[in-house]
Amino acid sequence: MPLRRLGSTDLMIAPLVLGGNVFGWTADRAASFAVLDAFVDQGGVMIDTADVYSAWADGHQGGESEAMIGEWLKASGKRDQVLIATKVGMLPGEGGEKLAPARIAAAAEASLKRLGTDRIDLYFAHQDDEDQPQDAVMEAFARLVEAGKVRVIGASNFHAARLKSANEAALAAGLPRYHVLQPEYNLVSRHKFEGELQDYSVTENIGVVPYYGLAAGFLTGKYRSDADLSQSVRGARMGELLHGKGGAVLTALDEVAAETGATPAQVALAWLMAQPGVTAPIASATSVQQLSELTPAMRLTLTKEQLARLTDSGA
């Protein structure tokens, strides 16, 4: 399977990134190790996590996902076969909070320790921080790059204007810029990326790795009626999608799935992989079975007509 270059960086990745939010949370050690092993065996390369995963769970402090991935890296010996992406900006701690320069430095050290590695291949600002001067933020990331602790930096949840001004500040100071973007983007949630942010990413060759590629499970097709909404704590949100444009999107996904022999989830991910600027969507799995339902999307090519039909269904 051909790998894709991530924007203008030297990172080469498969068309699907494995989301690490579930590791150490809804996936225990055995399940996490099995999914990680299977991902590599099925051609995957990049694993995405964050220092804040899974601070939202009772009894968790954050860092659980990174620690689990670190245990797997040590046990498997596969560090050089994968690329690790993690994030700073949502977990307060030593050095302050968000993107305070001292916090970036301290958080990076903590992430490296939990991961048991000497480098972070892709380090994201998890969210923007308008309280910090952008040149100071970029300088803090640059120090990590210069020290060899971080290879590439990226931005998640940034608006177009702020991403552009951050990169302009970096350029003016001769510092590394944000080369990768991680926005929310999928067939039923397109407004946060399409338009100015997508145009800027394409123009500047910024690699895009969207999260919520399956809209928290909606695009798998498991929510098709009001009766299905009780399956998940996300039921209320799924109801909004189902009674909005989501129904038309599911119909289009079903049609293309039938034509290709794929599943709706695979089609939804393949649509993302074909969008301008997008290198690879992120998806997570709590079991090898779930993962094996997603990875065939990496080899699924949709026709222009099928892509257009899907795009029109969610417009």
N, C-alpha and C positions, 0 to 999 in steps of 0.2 A: 504494500500500500504506500503510495507516494506521500511523503511528509510535506507540510506546508511551512513556509517561512513566516515567522510571526512579525508582521510589519517589516521594518527595515533592520531588525535585529539579526543576530546570528543564531537565534533559537529556532530549531526545526521541530514542529510538533505534529501529531496526528490530528485529524479534523474533529476530534472530540476530546474535551478535557474532563478529567474525573473530579467531581466536586467532593471535597473532604469534610463538609459540614456534619455528616452523619457519624464519622469515626469517633469512637469514644462517647457517643451519645445514643443514637438508636441502633448503631452497629457496635457490638462488643468486640473484644480482641480477636476472637476466632473469625467472626464475620468480616471484620475490617481487613485482616490479613488475607482472607480468601478473595475478597473483592479486589484488593490491590494487586495480588498475584495474577488474578484473571485479567485485569486491565492491561498489565504489561504483556501477558501471554497473547492477548487479542490485538496487540499492536499499539496500545496506548502509550503516551509519553509523558504528558504533563498532568500533575496532580495539584489541585488548587485548594488552599486552606486559608485560615486567618487566625490571628492570635485570640480573637474574641470567641471562636468556636469552642465549646458550646456554653458560654456564660449564661445563656437564657434558661438553661435547665436547672432544676432544683439540685442544690448541692454542688454545682459546677462553678468554676471561677474563670473559665477561659483557659485556652491552652490545651484542652483535652484532645482535640483533633491533632494538633501538631505533635503532641507527645505520642499518640498512637502511631502516627506516620513515622515518627522517629524510631519507635520500637520495631516497626516493620522494616525500615531501612537497615537497621542493625542486624536483624534476624535474617533478612533475605539476601543481604549483600548486593542489592540492586541500585545503590545510590547513583552509579554512573549510567544506569539505563533509563533514568527518569529525570524530569525537570520538576523542581518544586517551586510553586508560587505561593506566597503568603502575604499577609496584609497587616498594616498598622493604622490606627486611627479611630477605632471604636472601643478599645479596651483601655481605660485609664490605668495608670500605675506609676512606676518610677519615672521621674522626669515630667510628669504632668498628664495631659490628656490630648486627644485628637492628634494634630500634627505639630505640636510644639517640638522644636528641634531636639531638645533633651529627651523628649518622649520617644521620638523616632530612633535615636541612638540606643536607648535602654531597651526598647521593645525589640529591636533587631537582635540584640545580644540574647534576650530571653528566648526569642524564636529559634535562633541558631542552636541554643542549648537544648531546647525541647526536641528539635528535629535531629539533634546529634550529627550535625553537618557543619562544614566550614564555610558554606556559601548558600545564599538564597538566589535561585536562578532568576526569579521575577518577584520584585517587591512592590506591592501596591500601596498607595495612599487609599485607604478603604472608603474615605469620604473626604469631601472638601473641608477646609477649616479657614473661614474668612477672618478669624481673629489673629491669624499668623501672617506676616508678610510672605508673599510667595517666594521671593528670592531667598529668604532664610530657610524656608521649607526645602527648596531645591538644593541649597547648600548642604543641608543635613543629609539628604539622600546622596548627594555627590560624594560626601566623605565616606559613606559606606561603599560606594562603587570604587573609589580610589583605594580603599583598604582591601579590596578583593572580597568583601563579605556579601556584596550584591552584584549581580551581573547586569540586570536591566530593571528599570523602574516603570511603573504603570500607575494609572489612576482609575478608581472605581467610583461610580455615582457622582461624576462631575458634570456640570453643565458645559455647553460648548464654549461660552465666553471665558469661563474660569480655566478650562483646559488650555485654551489658546493663550491666555495671559500668563499662565504658569510656564508654558513652553517658551513664550517670548522672554520671560524673565530669565529662564535658564540659558537661552541663546545669547542674551545680552551679557551674561556673566561668564560665558564659556563653560557652562555646566551641562551634565547629561539632562536630557529632556524626558518627558513621559513618552515612551514608545508604544505602550499598550493601553488599551481602554477596556474596562469591564463594566458595561451598562446592563440594566434590565432590558431584555429584548426577546420577544417571541411572537408568534402569529396573532395572539390576542392582546398583546401589549407592545405597541410599536412607537408610540408618541415620544417616549423618553430617548429614543435613539435616532429614528428617521428624521431627516431634515438637516438642520445645521450641524449637529454633532456627527452624523454619518458623513456628510459632505466634507467636514474638516478632517475626519479620520482617513477618508479615501485620498484627499488631496495631500495630506502629510504622511501617508503611508504608515498610519498607526494601526497596529494589529488589534483586532477586536475579538474579545472572548466573552460573549454574553452569558449572564446568569439567568436563572428561571427560564431556561430554554423550553421547558415543558409546562410552563405556567403552573408550577407547584403540583403537577400531575394532571391538570385538566386536559392537556393535549394528548394524554395517553388514551382518552376515550372512556375512562372509568366513570365519569360523571355525565350521565345522559338524561336523567330525569330527576324530579324533586326527591324521589325515593332514594336515589343514589347519594344525596347530599349528606345523609347521616353517617356515611362511611368514614368521614374524616372530620377532624376539628376545623378543617379549612372549608367546611360545607357552606357557610354563609358566603364566603368569597366565590366559591364555585357556582353558587346560585346566581350571583350577579353576572358571571361570565356566560352561564348557560342561557339566561334569559336576555342577554345582550347579543353581541355579534358571535358569541361562542358557538351557538347552534349551527350557524352557517359554516363556520370554520370546521367543525366536526364533520359536517356533511362532505365538504371538499376533501378533508383528510381521508374519510372512508373511501371516497371515489378513487383517489390516487393510490391508496393502499391496495385496493382491489386490483388496480391496473398493474401495479408493480410487484405484488406479492409480498409487500412489506407490511409493517404494522403502522397505525396512526402515529405512534411516538417516533418511529424511525423516519417517517415522512416529515414530521414537524421539525426534527433535527436536521434532516437533509435540506429542507427549505432554508433554515438558518445558515447552514454551511455554504449555500449558494448566493447569499446576499452580499452586495458590494461592501467591502471593508472587513467582513467577518472572516476570521481565520478558523475559529473553532468554538462552538457553544460548550457550555459547562453543564454536566448532568451528574447527579449522584445516584448511588445504588446501595441498598443495605444488604443485598445478597448477590451471589454469582448469577442466579437466575435473572434477577432484575437487570444486572449489568449486561448479560448476554442478549437481553431484549433491546438494548440500546446500541451496542457496538456495531451491528450490521449497518447502521446509518452511515458509518464512515465509508462504506463502499457503495452507497446508494446514489445514483445519479438520476435526477429528475429532468424531464424535458422542459424546454422553454414554455410550452403550453401548460404543463402541469404546474410549474412555478408561478406562472401568471394567474392561473385559476385559484391557487392557494392565496396568492397576494390579494386578489380581488375579493376573496371570501371574507377577509378580515379588515377590509378597507372601511 
